[in-house]
Amino acid sequence: MADALAARGLPATMDRIPLLTPDRKTAVMAVVRDFSQQRYRNMQYRAHAEVFLAFFLVFVAITRGGLLPCLLFWNFMRIRYMVSAFTQASFASLDLHKLSI
């Protein structure tokens, strides 16, 4: 087997498996870090959009009388607030903006 690999110009050991050299490891870690930061940023945008939609539904319920969708969505938001740290941060930032006004 080693002779067949050597005839093709391939090493006879497992050296042909690409390893993460320090250069490649740094590049891979940079990509993973960027992906992770983008993921957290997108999750925060999603949470901000949900909070905005909740207040928009309250406005629609007051002006047009559609109370049931508003109540259902606020129930969903209560559950989301208990589960998601991003939604909690969105409400906290909304609280800070309200206090600064």
C-alpha positions in Angstrom: 0.0 0.0 0.0 2.8 2.4 0.9 4.4 1.7 -2.5 1.2 2.5 -4.4 0.9 5.8 -2.6 4.6 6.6 -3.1 4.1 5.8 -6.9 1.4 8.5 -7.0 3.6 11.0 -5.2 1.5 10.8 -2.0 3.0 10.3 1.4 2.6 6.9 2.9 1.2 8.2 6.2 -1.7 10.2 7.3 0.3 13.4 6.6 -1.9 14.2 3.6 -4.8 15.1 5.9 -4.8 18.9 6.1 -4.2 20.1 9.6 -5.0 23.4 11.2 -1.7 25.1 11.1 -1.4 28.3 13.3 -2.1 30.4 10.2 -5.2 28.4 9.2 -6.4 28.2 12.8 -6.2 32.0 13.2 -8.2 32.4 10.0 -10.8 29.8 11.0 -11.2 31.4 14.4 -11.6 34.8 12.8 -14.4 33.5 10.6 -16.1 31.8 13.5 -15.9 34.9 15.7 -17.3 37.1 12.9 -20.2 34.6 12.3 -20.9 34.5 16.0 -21.0 38.3 16.3 -23.3 38.5 13.2 -25.6 35.9 14.7 -25.9 37.8 18.0 -26.5 41.0 16.1 -29.2 39.4 14.0 -30.9 37.9 17.1 -30.9 41.4 18.7 -32.5 42.9 15.5 -35.1 40.2 15.6 -35.9 40.9 19.3 -36.2 44.7 18.5 -38.6 43.9 15.6 -40.8 41.8 17.9 -41.0 44.5 20.5 -41.8 47.1 17.8 -44.5 44.8 16.4 -46.0 44.3 19.8 -46.4 48.1 20.3 -47.6 48.5 16.8 -50.4 45.9 17.4 -51.4 47.8 20.5 -51.8 50.9 18.3 -53.8 49.0 15.8 -56.0 47.5 18.5 -56.7 51.0 19.9 -57.5 52.6 16.5 -59.2 49.7 14.7 -60.5 47.5 17.5 -58.6 44.3 16.7 -58.0 43.2 20.3 -57.6 39.4 19.9 -54.4 39.5 17.7 -52.9 42.0 20.1 -53.7 39.8 23.2 -52.3 36.7 21.5 -49.1 38.4 20.4 -48.6 39.9 23.9 -49.0 36.5 25.4 -46.3 35.3 23.0 -44.1 38.2 24.0 -44.5 37.3 27.7 -43.3 33.8 26.9 -40.5 35.1 24.7 -39.4 37.5 27.5 -39.1 34.7 30.0 -37.0 32.5 27.5 -34.9 34.9 25.5 -32.2 37.1 26.8 -32.3 39.1 23.6 -35.9 40.1 24.2 -35.1 41.1 27.7 -32.3 43.3 26.4 -34.7 44.9 23.9 -37.2 45.8 26.7 -34.3 47.1 28.8 -33.0 49.3 26.0 -36.6 50.5 25.5 -36.8 51.3 29.2 -33.5 53.3 29.0 -34.8 55.3 26.0 -38.0 56.0 27.8 -36.1 57.3 30.8 -33.9 59.5 28.8 -36.8 61.3 27.1 
